[in-house]
Structure formats: structure tokens, C-alpha cells
């Protein structure tokens, strides 16, 4: 017997109610391992609802490993949580297990994972995106046999330029836009464009993937410490840096925001030193308090800022597509880059993304996920204040998809992470974001928690478990 009772009123959409009920049944064993799930048609008749939410819930369960499809037979329960739960009761995770659990993108289905990089998978506009891909193929069939512009499709560069001007105050033409195949690719490309620059300042802590790309290309990195206003401009001005990489709108990972006067001072430094600034606005679409501060690029009158953004934080990390806005002085170097190192992402996906913008889907989707993540952001902060408020401090919470949590206990971040893992929760110290990580003996440990990939039920369960794990002694 397969019993599902849907409440008459719920804050969750039907597909999510189904997904959560079935998943919980699998986890607690009421839906046993190996059981065949009812067909979409039979469940549709049982619940008297349309088939779309049932199909969506089944897709989510399949993608997370709770259900497997057997050809010509149906969907069957495959309960990874059962084995994990038994194992968890028997022993504490080893250091090796912990490192695997904390690898980005590897969600262990038995744990509540506050991964700062995860998004809400159910909000991805699957049908619309499929429609855009289909239309792109049909409308560009005459170009299927040809390579595209390595700088990116002109139509996409046009809509991106318009979007950035209206949303972030970025001044550009389509000729200044470079469509890239992800941040690693774009930073590798910039390291070649700016190959005469050897001393590069980076935030400490900061985005390790960017650091790695510059190091791979033979650059000397200068880690510059942070304060509550972002990167230390005093240190930067004393350094030999000819280029600085910053995340001023939501510093990664601390979440600090660079105020307007500091932005002007940073621009003055670049102009005086004839240096460049890479402004990574990786999650600039998500701000929850106050008015957005203008982008550095929009304040720049001397062509010293290289602006970087991505589609991944709004749409999906699986779409490896981002963009750069180059100052006019660097366009000539780009045009002479070799084909082996200068290439654009899939033309099909670029055509689909262009239509996604032109037909208004991008703007509708931003409004949708911005409202969703604002709600989850407020829920997480409320839960932390309710259950952990006595011994934690939240910072970096004004924008973005993660927060910084200072835990007021005389322990290390590793101990807190291990205690959390014992009760089935994954949190992060983002240690790899430091070049020279040392926890000050007088400083409380800091952890990082994402909220975009968790619903209200999961967040509350996770925070209550953290209260149990950390509120000792």
C-alpha cells in the first residue's frame, strides 16, 4: 500500500509536497528498499491531481539517488539512507570520509548539507529551457555545420550588455563582452591577455579557483587580508601588485560588501598605478537589504576594471557559461588570441540563452529565485537566532547565497564540523579559500552555510541538530 495524504493548505507546491513525503518514507523505512513506486497514471488517479507534479517529484527522487528506473518495469526505491543511517550509528566519520563529505557537489543523501554552492534544483525552468534549445536548433539549422565567434555569439553579447547596463550599471558595448565556458576558463584567458603582469593581489581568504588559474600561468600572488570593508586598501597600496582580483559586492567567502568610498579609492589606486581590477560580481543579483552599490566598472572612467559575471548562480551550475566585460584597451589582445586557448561555449546553448533573454524568461526567473532565496535567507537567519542565537554571530548576510557564522566556543572549526557530521549535518570552513590559513588563538572559529539548496523543513531540522551538536558544556 502506498499512502500519501496531501494537506489542503501548504506553503509548498504539490511537486515538493510529494517529493518530501516520498523521500521521508524512504528514509524512515515505511517505503521499503526495492519497492516499486506506483506509475504516474495510477498516482494521478489516486490523488486527483495533474501528472506534472508527480513527474517532477519522481525526477527529483531519481536525480538524488532515492529511486532507480528499470526499463519496461518502472521506478524502484533504492535507499542509500538506510545503509548510511546504520553506519552512522556505529561509528564516527573518519577524516577521509569527512573530506569526501565536504567535496563540493557531492551531496550525501543522508545528510543535511548547507553547501554554499548549491541552488534550488526544483526552480530550474526545465520545460522552458528545453523549448529554447529546440527553437535554437530549428532557427539556426543553417549554422549547425560552422564554428562560431570565439568571443561568443553577437546576439548573446548584445542582450548581456543591455542587461548589465540596466541591472548593475555596467557600461559596455557588445564588442566588449566575452562569453566564457566558466570562471576557470575566463581567468585562464585573462592571465594570457595580461601576461605582462606578474604580481597579482588576491583577497585572503578568497576564491581558490581563481588563484589556481593565475598560479598555473606563472603569476606571483600577493594575498591581501580583509577587514569589514573588504580587501585592505592600505596593504594593497603598499604592495607591488599590478592587478587585483576582488569580489566587492559580496566578498567570497566572508560576505563583506565594499562601501562606496573604498570603491572610489580602489579605482584611484588602479588609475595611479596603471593597474587593472578584476571585479567578480558572481552573485550580484541577490541582495536582501539596502540598495545595491554601483559596480566598480560603472564607476570607472579610466578603463581599469575588468567585470566578470556568471549565469550559474541564477540558472544552474551545470551550465558552464559566464561573461567578461573588457576595457577597450584589451580588445586588441583578445582578437589575436590563438584558437587553442580562445573558444566560446556551445553555440546551441548560447542561442538558447539569447532567446531566454529576448523572450523575457531570464528576468522572470530572476524575480522568482530572488524571492525564493530571500525567503530562505530570512528563514535561515530566524532559525539560527532562535536555536543558536546565544553563542553565534551572523555576518555577511546582506546579500548572496551563503552566510558566515562565528561560533563563540573555544574549539577549532574542524571540531565543530566533526560534531555536526555526527548528527548528520554538513557545514563548511572553506579552508581551501585561504593561502595561509591560521586560526588566531583569540579568534572564534568561522563557518559558512549556504541556504539556496535547502527548503524550510530541511533548514529547521539542520539547525536543531546543530544546536544539539554544539550546545555542550
N, C-alpha and C positions, 0 to 999 in steps of 0.2 A: 504494500500500500504506500502511496506517495502523497502525503498530506501537506498541502500548502494553504495557509489562510492569509489572505491579503487584507490588511486593515482598510476600513472605509475611508480614513483620512491618514495621510502620511506626508512628511516633507520630502520624501524620496520618490523619484519617478518609478514606474512599475518595473522596468528592467532591473533597477538597482534593488528594489524590494525582493524580487525573485532571486537575483544573484546572491544577496546576503543570506536569505533563508536557506537556499540550497547549499551554499558554502558552509554555513553554520551546521547544517545537518550532516554534511560530510565530515566536518571537523570533530563533531561530538559523537559520531558513530551511529546516529539514528538513520542515516542513509549509508548502508554498509558498503565497504570496499567491494568493487566488482558488480554492483547492482546496475542494471540497465535503466537509464532515465527514460521517462515517457517521451514519446515523439512530440514534436512541436504541435501537431494537429490535435493529439489527444489532450495535451495540457491546455491548449487553447479552448477546447470544448469544456474541460473541467472548470476552468477559471472564468470562462466567458469574456475573454479579452482578445485583442488582436495578436497576431503571431509575431509582430515586430519586437516587442519587449522580451518575448520568450527567446527568440533567435539571438538577440543581443546578450541576454543573460547567459545563454549557453556558450556563446563565443567568448565571453569574459572568463567563464569557468574553464573552458578549453585552453585559452591562452595562458592561464595561471597554473595549469597542470592538475586541476582537480577532476577533469573529465577527459577521456580519450575517445576518439572516434574509431569505430571498427567498420570497415567497408561493408555495405549492404546489410549491416546489422543494427547500427545505432550508436548512441553515446553511452559510455560506461564510466562509473565512478572509479577514479584512481586516486586513492587517499594518501598523499605524501605526508600529511599532517599526523596521521596515526602513528607511523613509524617514528617521526620526529618527536612527537609528544612522549612516546615511551622512552626514547633515547634521552630526551631532556630530563626526565625524572631520574634517570640512572646516573648521569654524570654531568659535570660542568664542562662547557665547551673548551677545547684546548686553544692555545694561541693560534695554531694553524687553522682550526675551524673558525675562530674569530675573524681571522684575516679574510677568509673566504666569504663569511657572512657580510663583511663590510666592503666587499668589492662592489663598485658602482654597477647598477643594472642587474644585480643578481639577488632578486628578492626571494628569500626563503619563505614558502607559503605558510609555514607555521609561526612566523614572527611578525610583529607589527613593526614595520620599517619606516622610520622617519627620514627617508632618503632625500637629501636636498635637491637631487637632480630629477626625481620622478614627477610626472604630470598625471592628471586625471585621464586615464585611458578611455573612459566611457564618454568623455566630452568630445573626443575626436570626431569630426563630421564625416564619417566613413562614406555614407552614400553620396554626399556632395562631392567629396574628393574623387570618388570613383567616376562620377559624372564628368568632372573636369578632365580627368585622364582620358576618358572615352571621347569627349569633344575635341581634346587636343590632338588625338590620333586622327580623327576624321577631318579636322580642319587643316592639318599640316601634313597630309599624306604625301604631298609633292616634295616635302623636305626630308622625308624619312631616310633617304639614301645619302644625306650630306652631313658633314660635321658643322657645328655652329661656331659662333664667335667665342673665342676663349675667354673673353671678358664677360660673357653672358648674353642672353637674348636681349635685343634692344627694347622690346616691348616690356619685359620684366624690369629692366633697369629704369624705364620711364615711370612705371607705376610705383616702384620703390622710391624713386626720387621725390615723387609727388607726396607719397605717404609720409616720408621722413620730414619733409618741409612742413606739412600740416600738423604732424603729431609731436615731433621733437625739435622743431625749429632748425633743422639741418639744411644748410644752403648748398644745393648741388644741382648739377645737370645730369642727364642720363650718361653722358660721356665720362663722368667721374665715378660712376658706380661700377664695381667689380663683383660679380656674383661668384661665390666660392663654394667649394664642396666641404664645408665645415671649418671650424676655427683653426684646427691644426694646419689644414691646407693654407688658409689665408695668412696665418702668421709665418709659415714657411715661405710663402710667396713674398711677404713684406721683408723678411730677412735677406732675400736676394735683391729686392728692389733697393734696399737701404744697406747694401753690402759694404759700403764705405764706413758705416757706423759700427764701432766695435764695443763701445761702453753703453750698456742699456740698463736703465734703472727700472726696477720692478718692485711692486708692493710686497711687504713682508709682514704677515703672510699674504699670499696672492695665488693666482690661478696657475697651478703647476704645469698644465698642458702648454700654456703659452711660454713659460720659462724653458720647458724642454725643447720646444721648437727653436728658440734662439740659441740655446746651448748646442744643439745638433748642428747648427750652421756657424759654429765657431765664435759666437759673440761672448763677451765678458759681461756677466750680470752683476749689478750692484743692488743688493737688497736694501730697500729704504723702509724703515719702521713706520708704523701707523700711529696716529693719535685719533681723538674723537672727531676730527675733521677730515680724516682720510690720510693720504700719504704725507709724511713730514716734509714740508717745503724747505725748511731750514737745512735738513740733511741733503735734499736734492740739490739745492743751490750750491752747497759746498762740494758736491761730487763732480766727477769728470763726465757725467752722463751726457750723451748727445741725443738720446731718445729715452722716453719714459712711457711705460705701459701702466694705465690706470683704469679703475672701474669707479668713476666718481659718483654715479647716480645710485649705486648700491654696491659698496665695496664687497668683493668676494674674497674671503667668506664672512668678514665681521659685520657687514651690513651698514657701515657708516656712510653718510652722504656728505659730499664735499660742498660746503656753503659757497655762495656767490663770490665773496671777496677772495677766497682761496682759489677759485677758478680763474679769476682775473689775474691773480699773482702768478699762477702756473703758466698762463698764456704769456705774461710779461717775461717770465724766465725763458720760455721757448723762443720768443722773438729776439731777446737779447743774446742768447747763446746760438741762434740759428739752428735750434734743435727741433725735433718733432715729438709730438704727443700722440700715442695711440689711445683713443678713448673707446673702451669696450662698454657698450650700452646693452649688455646681454639680456637684461630683463627690464628694460626701461618702460615697458607697457604696464607694469604692475606697481602702482603707488597708491597707498591707502590713507595717507594723512598729508594734509597741506597741498600746496600747488607744486607741480614739477618745476625744478630749476632748469633753465635753458641748458641745452647741451653745450659742451665746450666748443664743438665745431660751429654752433650757431653764434657763439660769442667771438670767434676767431676772425680777425680782419687781416691776418698776415699769412694765411695758408700754411699753418704749422700743425694742424690737427688732422689725423687720420681717424675717421669714425668707423667703428665696427659694430655690426648688429647681426641678429640671427632670427630665423623663423622658428627655430626649435623650441624656444620657451613658450611660444604662443600655440603652436600647432602640434608638433610631435618631435621628439629627439631622433626618431628613425628617419626623418627627412634631413639628410645631410646637406643643408643648403643655408648659406649665410651671405653677408654682403659687406663690402668695404666702400667707403667714400673717400677717394684720394684727393689731396690738394692738386690743383692744376700742374704744379711743378713736377709731380711724379708721374704724370700720364705718359710722358715720352719714354721713360724707362719701362713701363708696363708694355707698351706697344712693341718693344724689341725683345721681350722675354721669349725664351725657347719653348717650343710646343711641349717638350718633355716635362716641363715644370709649370706650365701655364695652360690650364684647361678648365672648362666650366663643368658644372654638374650635368646630369641627364637633360637633354633638350626637352624630352617629353614632360618631365616634372617641372621644368621651367615654364613651358607653355601652359601646363595645368595651373601653376601658381599665378601666372599672369591673368588667366581667366578668373581665378579665385578672387583676385583683387578687383578686376574690372566689373564683375557681377555683384560686388558688394559682400561676398561671403567672408572675406578677411575681417572686415570691420564688424560684421555681425558676430563672428566668432570671438573677436577680442572682447566685445561687450559681454558676451556670455561667460567666457572664462574669467574675465576680470571680476565679474560679480560673484562667480563661484569661489574664486580664490580669496576674494575679500571676506566672504562669509567664513571660509575655513580658517583664514588668518585670525579673525576675531574669535572664532570658536577655540582655536588652539591657545591663544593668549588667555582667554577666560578660563579654560581648563587648567592651565599652568598656575594661574593666580589662585584658583580655588583649591587645588590639591598640593601644589608645590610652593606656593607664594611665600611661605615663611623663610625658605632658605635658598631661593634662586633669584636671579636678576635677569630680566629680558632686555636685550639691546638689539639694534639692527632691525627693528620691527616695522619701520615706516613704509617699507616697500619690498618688492621681491617675493620669492617663494620659499624662503627659509628664515629662521631667526637664530640669534646667538644666545645661548643660555649659560650664565655664570652660576655655578653651583657652589654655595658657600659652605664647603666642607674641606677639611684638611686632608684631602686624598688626591690622587692623581686622576687625570682623565681616563687612563686605562682601567683603573679600578672601577670607576663609575660605569664605563662601557661594559665591563665584565659583569658587574652586578645587574645591569639592565638586561644583558643577554640571558642571565639565569632565569629571569621571569618572562622571557620571550619578547623582548623589545630591542630594537637596533637603533642606536644613536651614534653620532659621529664626532670625532675631534678634528677631522680634516688635517691630520698631522702632515700629510704629504704636501700641503699648501705652504709649508714653511721651508725655507732653505736651511735655516739654522734654528731648529726648534729646541727651546729650553724653557721649561715651566719655572717661572720665578717662585722661589720658596715662599714669598709673601703674597703670591697671587693665587686666587682660587682658580680651579680648572674651568675651561670653557668648552662647551659642546654645541653642536649645530643640529637643528631639527628642521626638516622640510615638512610641509603640510599639504602640498598640492595633490599628492597621490593617495591621500587617506580621507575617508569620509568621517562624519561626526562620531559614529559609533566606534570606529577603529581608534580615532584620536582619544576619545574618553577612556577606552579600555587601556590604551598605551600609557596615558598619563597616570591613571590609577595604579598601574603596575609599577611605574617609575616611583611613585610615592612609596609603595611597598618596598621596593628595592633600595631606595636611597635614604629613606627616613628612619635611619637606625642610629641609635646612640646619641 
